[in-house]
Amino acid sequence: MGEEAENIADLLDAEAPELENVPQAEAGSESNNLDLILDIPLRVTVELGRSRMVVSELLNLGQGSVIELNKLAGEPMEILVNDKLVARGEAVVVNEKFGVRLTDIISPKERVEQLK
């Protein structure tokens, strides 16, 4: 135990490293840091609605079957990024393909609440 006490004392007596030798962030490095995450893939999901059914109902589905969803026609769809709600929107057609026009972006406060 005596040696440990001496080593701790040596550490306490040692001088703190000089901050002048620590590399400083350069101007514009925030954009460099942002560039690091811009290529990260995210899963974007647009949710039209949801439904619950038992396995027997699922097995009885066939071509032409209709599944009733929990949302009303014309109600905003939810846009999720990695399963977290970030916006709401409405369906549109763009070049003969479906798209979503964002009508409401979730506030940062609401997004933080989802993380809890």
Beta strands, then each sheet from edge to edge (+ up, - down):
strand 1: 44-47
strand 2: 77-81
strand 3: 84-94
strand 4: 97-105
sheet 1: 1+ 2- 3+ 4-
end
